[in-house]
């Protein structure tokens, strides 16, 4: 990866494209952690409780109980994130380092490079080329429920950002592709060595294609990741983000948007004839719709989600209301969720999968720094492990003192 980044800088500098000027350096970061206590009572099982360091500001995953309950959180005491960017003329470099497992044990590697790449602008800023560990994609799904990018491996990204098309504001259109590394483990090639040769076509078949367009009245992002057979069965991916922006001009603070992610598209298994094709590859999908009204003194939001995986699907309905006091310094609020699963592979009861109510009080110091005290009461119907075919009902109380510092 270091060689790949160095090649971009050397090529650009040797071409005399970089003007003589001082570099612009930007450093930012985030540290979040908290104190977490929970107590869970599950039918036919002994009560479970625990206290540890954790910042639980993410939605409880649907598979949490199958992982062993809320004690799963103790392996993730918080997150440290550091962003670094250097710009000099029309070239630069950007990286993100983060960890959520602050461990020093010999058998764990909690360090993670979110991205680390160099980039350069060419032809009057109409073309941007990046190389390295990809990330920070211009075609990402955004949030808040899901943050997905399809170009996250080592590769090269080519973005066409036209500055000259009539009726299109310069920089508002971005389309391009990413020459990616493989994103899966190699198939077991024992006995198939004559078929297991990686070709140029295999590499090109891992390409990501993306397009985004930002307008005063809407935003569109689309990305598709192809997949080759060289690193396993074909599981292509697609994501989108759609934003409506016209209503904000009529009713300030009112907005709605949607995002989604599809996996295992165009499924194909390995191409040698004696491959096992008995196990199907099921398409999975996650889609969210958001409606928010946030005038000066409160924020009200509704989120509707739909997950599809195999023979199961889950519908989510989440609502929240947060009141702004003392110039948004004190923010009390409450959130509610109802989740229902269906299909032959369902994990919940006939009534619901999960519901919870979550009041909180938050002290906001601006620029993303805050302290919040959060309580949740949650009622679940889930399997605790694959050996149990019947679902069990559990009731959980937890408190979380969350702290987030940004700089």
JOUR-V322188 format. One record per run of one state. SS is the DSSP state (H for helix, E for strand, C for the rest). FROM is the first residue (numbers start at 0). TO is the last residue. If there is no record, write none. Layout:
BEGIN
<<SS | FROM | TO> <SS | FROM | TO>>
END
This chain:
BEGIN
<<C | 0 | 0> <H | 1 | 13> <C | 14 | 22> <E | 23 | 41> <C | 42 | 46> <E | 47 | 52> <C | 53 | 63> <H | 64 | 66> <C | 67 | 68> <H | 69 | 74> <C | 75 | 76> <E | 77 | 87> <C | 88 | 89> <E | 90 | 98> <C | 99 | 110> <E | 111 | 121> <C | 122 | 125> <E | 126 | 132> <C | 133 | 152> <E | 153 | 159> <C | 160 | 171> <E | 172 | 179> <C | 180 | 198> <H | 199 | 203> <C | 204 | 206> <E | 207 | 213> <C | 214 | 216> <E | 217 | 224> <C | 225 | 232> <E | 233 | 243> <C | 244 | 244> <H | 245 | 249> <C | 250 | 252> <E | 253 | 267> <C | 268 | 282> <E | 283 | 292> <C | 293 | 296> <E | 297 | 308> <C | 309 | 310> <E | 311 | 324> <C | 325 | 328> <E | 329 | 341> <C | 342 | 352> <E | 353 | 363> <C | 364 | 368> <E | 369 | 381> <C | 382 | 390> <E | 391 | 405> <C | 406 | 406>>
END
